[in-house]
Amino acid sequence: AAAEPGAAPGGGGSVPVLFCFSVFARPSSVPHGAGYELLIQKFLSLYGDQIDMHRKFVVQLFAEEWSQYIDLPKGFLVNERCKVRLVPLQIQITTLGNLTPSSTVFFCCDMQERFRPAIKYFGDIISVGQRLLQGARLLGIPVIVTEQYPKGLGSTVQEIDLTGAKLVLPKTKFSMVLPEVEAALAEIPGVRSIVLFGVETHVCIQQTALELIGRGLEVHIVADATSSRSMMDRMFALERLARTGIIVTTSEAILLQLVADKEHPKFKEIQNLIKASAPESGL
């Protein structure tokens, strides 16, 4: 077919494309010969803040001969001006929540001395947090730690051993998703899952979890290792996060899921961690 006005001549340059999503339609352009992957990247650059990354999508092309949209043909390349749209499917991707040490990173959020008198059951979540970090060391799982304004709020509590942590970072932002954290994640190949714990559930934990799933990562919040000053705040935060597809779980479930088999070489050591006196916090 002859290229429409505005198409790139001779196979070079860029081609005008109208990108449609929901009620929006935005003209842009892509390099001549662009395929599916480049179209998806362009959709994300134009509509990233509106696209739910937990949905499946199909890209469709407006076909003049049918006067309607058709699914993007296999091997399609943009060589003339066209109109495409991104359509979310009704079926949501099921988050299975499988964990493997090679694709998991632990996030320890703001377990600092100054919070000790204010956070409900703080002693219990310190104990569970320390057990999780011991498990991470045994299984070779990277650990990223943040401290909220440590100049005023103090360092991570002494009971928590940060030996071997990949990153210990001060912050003022509530979310742990800082440029340095993103850079550290980028250095770890195949990261799929984040195990998140610390304080406070409804502030730093919640904001961190939402930013992480927005980047396509699966998030597991350890319920017995996170708390707030108010149990009301904690409860509603966990309910909200569970509704967004974040997995709310427990430390024992996490550790046993990571070893997966009684024959795992570290099973006995992980089992001994779990057998350590479990707190009766009522969390």
C-alpha positions as CSV (number, residue, x, y, z in Angstrom):
1,A,0.0,0.0,0.0
2,A,1.2,3.5,-0.7
3,A,2.3,5.5,2.3
4,E,-0.1,8.2,3.6
5,P,1.0,11.8,3.7
6,G,3.4,12.2,6.6
7,A,5.0,8.8,6.3
8,A,8.7,8.6,6.3
9,P,10.2,8.4,2.8
10,G,12.6,5.6,1.9
11,G,12.4,3.7,5.1
12,G,14.2,6.3,7.3
13,G,13.2,8.9,9.8
14,S,10.0,8.8,11.8
15,V,6.4,8.0,11.1
16,P,3.4,9.8,12.7
17,V,1.2,7.6,14.8
18,L,-2.0,8.4,16.8
19,F,-1.8,6.6,20.1
20,C,-5.3,5.9,21.7
21,F,-5.9,4.7,25.2
22,S,-9.2,4.8,27.0
23,V,-10.8,8.2,26.1
24,F,-7.4,9.7,25.1
25,A,-5.8,10.1,21.7
26,R,-2.4,11.6,21.4
27,P,-0.4,12.1,18.2
28,S,3.2,11.2,18.3
29,S,5.8,9.4,16.1
30,V,8.0,6.3,16.1
31,P,11.0,5.4,14.0
32,H,10.2,3.9,10.6
33,G,10.1,0.1,10.9
34,A,9.1,0.2,14.6
35,G,7.5,-3.0,15.9
36,Y,5.4,-4.1,18.9
37,E,8.0,-3.4,21.6
38,L,8.6,0.2,20.5
39,L,4.8,0.8,20.3
40,I,4.4,-0.5,23.9
41,Q,7.3,1.7,25.1
42,K,5.6,4.7,23.5
43,F,2.3,3.9,25.1
44,L,4.0,3.7,28.5
45,S,5.8,7.1,27.9
46,L,2.5,8.7,27.0
47,Y,0.1,7.0,29.4
48,G,2.3,5.4,32.1
49,D,0.5,7.1,35.0
50,Q,-2.9,5.7,33.8
51,I,-1.8,2.1,32.9
52,D,-2.4,-0.6,35.5
53,M,0.6,-2.8,35.2
54,H,-1.3,-5.7,36.7
55,R,-3.6,-6.0,33.7
56,K,-3.0,-7.7,30.4
57,F,-3.3,-5.6,27.3
58,V,-3.6,-6.1,23.5
59,V,-2.4,-3.6,20.9
60,Q,-4.8,-3.0,18.0
61,L,-4.4,-1.3,14.7
62,F,-7.2,0.7,12.9
63,A,-7.8,-1.1,9.6
64,E,-9.3,1.1,6.9
65,E,-10.5,-1.9,4.9
66,W,-12.7,-3.0,7.9
67,S,-13.3,0.5,9.3
68,Q,-12.5,-0.8,12.7
69,Y,-9.7,-1.9,15.0
70,I,-8.1,-5.3,14.5
71,D,-5.5,-7.1,16.7
72,L,-2.0,-6.0,15.7
73,P,-0.9,-8.4,13.0
74,K,2.0,-10.7,13.8
75,G,5.3,-9.1,12.7
76,F,3.7,-5.7,12.2
77,L,6.1,-2.9,11.5
78,V,5.2,0.8,11.2
79,N,5.9,2.0,7.7
80,E,3.1,4.5,7.2
81,R,0.9,6.8,9.2
82,C,-1.5,4.8,11.3
83,K,-3.7,4.7,14.4
84,V,-3.2,2.2,17.2
85,R,-4.8,1.7,20.6
86,L,-4.0,-0.2,23.8
87,V,-6.9,-2.2,25.1
88,P,-6.9,-3.7,28.7
89,L,-8.4,-7.2,28.9
90,Q,-11.0,-7.8,31.5
91,I,-9.0,-10.7,33.1
92,Q,-6.5,-9.6,35.6
93,I,-3.1,-11.4,36.0
94,T,-3.2,-13.6,39.1
95,T,-0.4,-12.9,41.4
96,L,0.8,-16.3,42.6
97,G,3.4,-15.1,45.1
98,N,6.0,-17.7,44.5
99,L,9.3,-16.8,46.1
100,T,12.8,-18.0,45.2
101,P,16.0,-16.7,46.8
102,S,17.6,-15.8,43.5
103,S,14.8,-13.4,42.5
104,T,14.0,-11.9,46.0
105,V,15.3,-8.8,47.8
106,F,14.5,-7.9,51.5
107,F,13.6,-4.3,52.3
108,C,14.0,-3.3,56.0
109,C,12.3,0.1,56.5
110,D,13.1,2.6,59.3
111,M,13.5,0.3,62.3
112,Q,15.0,3.1,64.3
113,E,15.7,3.8,68.0
114,R,13.5,6.9,68.2
115,F,10.4,4.9,67.2
116,R,10.8,2.4,70.1
117,P,8.4,4.1,72.6
118,A,5.8,5.1,70.0
119,I,5.3,2.0,67.8
120,K,2.9,-0.7,69.1
121,Y,4.6,-4.0,69.6
122,F,8.0,-2.6,68.5
123,G,10.0,-5.1,70.5
124,D,8.2,-7.9,68.7
125,I,8.7,-6.6,65.2
126,I,12.4,-6.0,66.0
127,S,12.6,-9.7,67.0
128,V,10.9,-10.9,63.8
129,G,12.9,-8.4,61.7
130,Q,16.2,-9.7,63.0
131,R,15.1,-13.3,62.3
132,L,14.2,-12.3,58.7
133,L,17.6,-10.7,58.2
134,Q,19.4,-13.8,59.6
135,G,17.4,-15.9,57.1
136,A,18.4,-13.5,54.3
137,R,22.1,-14.0,55.2
138,L,21.7,-17.8,55.3
139,L,20.0,-17.9,51.9
140,G,22.2,-15.2,50.2
141,I,19.3,-12.8,49.7
142,P,20.3,-9.1,49.3
143,V,19.0,-6.7,51.9
144,I,18.3,-3.0,51.5
145,V,17.8,-0.9,54.6
146,T,16.6,2.7,55.0
147,E,16.6,5.1,58.0
148,Q,14.2,8.0,58.1
149,Y,16.1,11.2,58.9
150,P,18.6,9.4,61.2
151,K,20.1,12.7,62.3
152,G,16.9,13.3,64.3
153,L,15.4,9.9,64.7
154,G,18.5,7.8,65.3
155,S,20.0,4.8,63.6
156,T,18.6,1.3,63.2
157,V,18.1,-0.4,66.6
158,Q,21.1,-2.3,67.9
159,E,19.2,-5.6,68.1
160,I,19.0,-5.7,64.3
161,D,22.3,-6.9,62.8
162,L,22.8,-5.2,59.4
163,T,26.0,-7.2,58.6
164,G,26.2,-7.9,54.9
165,A,23.4,-5.5,53.9
166,K,23.7,-4.4,50.3
167,L,22.7,-0.8,51.1
168,V,22.0,1.2,54.3
169,L,20.6,4.5,53.2
170,P,19.3,7.7,55.1
171,K,16.2,9.2,53.6
172,T,13.6,12.0,54.1
173,K,11.1,10.7,51.5
174,F,8.6,8.3,53.1
175,S,8.9,5.7,50.3
176,M,12.1,3.6,50.2
177,V,12.1,3.8,46.4
178,L,15.0,6.3,46.1
179,P,17.3,6.7,43.1
180,E,20.0,4.8,45.0
181,V,17.6,2.0,45.8
182,E,16.5,1.7,42.1
183,A,20.2,1.7,41.1
184,A,20.9,-1.1,43.6
185,L,18.0,-3.2,42.3
186,A,19.2,-2.7,38.7
187,E,22.5,-4.3,39.7
188,I,20.8,-7.5,40.9
189,P,19.8,-9.7,38.0
190,G,16.3,-11.2,37.8
191,V,14.7,-9.4,40.8
192,R,11.0,-10.2,40.8
193,S,9.9,-10.1,44.5
194,I,10.4,-7.7,47.4
195,V,9.9,-8.8,51.0
196,L,9.1,-5.6,52.9
197,F,8.9,-5.0,56.7
198,G,9.4,-2.2,59.2
199,V,7.5,1.0,60.2
200,E,5.1,2.6,59.8
201,T,2.7,0.3,58.0
202,H,0.4,3.1,56.8
203,V,3.1,5.6,55.8
204,C,6.6,4.3,54.7
205,I,5.6,0.7,54.2
206,Q,2.4,1.6,52.3
207,Q,4.1,4.2,50.0
208,T,7.0,1.9,49.3
209,A,4.8,-1.0,48.4
210,L,2.7,1.1,46.0
211,E,5.7,2.5,44.3
212,L,7.2,-1.0,43.9
213,I,4.2,-2.6,42.3
214,G,3.9,0.4,40.1
215,R,7.3,-0.7,38.7
216,G,6.1,-4.2,38.1
217,L,7.6,-5.9,41.1
218,E,5.7,-8.3,43.3
219,V,5.6,-7.2,47.0
220,H,5.2,-9.4,50.1
221,I,4.6,-7.4,53.3
222,V,5.5,-9.3,56.5
223,A,2.5,-8.7,58.8
224,D,4.3,-9.8,62.0
225,A,7.2,-7.5,61.3
226,T,5.4,-4.3,60.5
227,S,3.5,-1.9,62.8
228,S,2.3,1.7,63.4
229,R,1.6,3.9,66.3
230,S,-2.1,3.2,65.8
231,M,-3.5,-0.3,65.2
232,M,-6.4,1.3,63.3
233,D,-3.9,2.8,60.8
234,R,-2.1,-0.5,60.5
235,M,-5.2,-2.5,59.9
236,F,-6.6,-0.3,57.2
237,A,-3.2,0.0,55.4
238,L,-2.9,-3.8,55.2
239,E,-6.4,-4.1,54.0
240,R,-5.9,-1.5,51.3
241,L,-2.6,-3.0,50.2
242,A,-4.1,-6.5,50.0
243,R,-6.8,-5.1,47.6
244,T,-4.1,-3.8,45.3
245,G,-2.6,-7.2,44.8
246,I,0.2,-6.9,47.4
247,I,0.7,-10.1,49.3
248,V,0.3,-9.8,53.1
249,T,2.0,-12.7,54.8
250,T,4.1,-13.8,57.8
251,S,7.7,-14.3,58.5
252,E,7.4,-18.1,58.9
253,A,5.5,-18.4,55.6
254,I,8.2,-16.3,53.9
255,L,11.2,-18.3,55.2
256,L,9.7,-21.7,54.5
257,Q,8.6,-20.6,51.0
258,L,12.2,-19.6,50.3
259,V,13.7,-22.9,51.3
260,A,10.7,-24.8,49.7
261,D,12.0,-28.3,50.6
262,K,13.1,-30.2,53.7
263,E,16.1,-31.3,51.7
264,H,17.3,-27.7,51.2
265,P,20.8,-27.4,52.6
266,K,19.8,-24.5,54.8
267,F,16.5,-26.0,56.0
268,K,17.7,-27.0,59.5
269,E,19.2,-23.5,60.2
270,I,16.0,-21.8,58.9
271,Q,13.9,-24.2,61.0
272,N,16.0,-23.2,64.1
273,L,15.3,-19.5,63.4
274,I,11.5,-20.2,63.2
275,K,11.6,-22.3,66.4
276,A,13.1,-19.4,68.3
277,S,10.6,-18.0,70.8
278,A,7.8,-16.5,68.6
279,P,6.3,-13.2,70.1
280,E,2.7,-13.3,71.2
281,S,2.0,-9.8,70.1
282,G,-1.5,-10.2,68.7
283,L,-0.4,-8.3,65.5
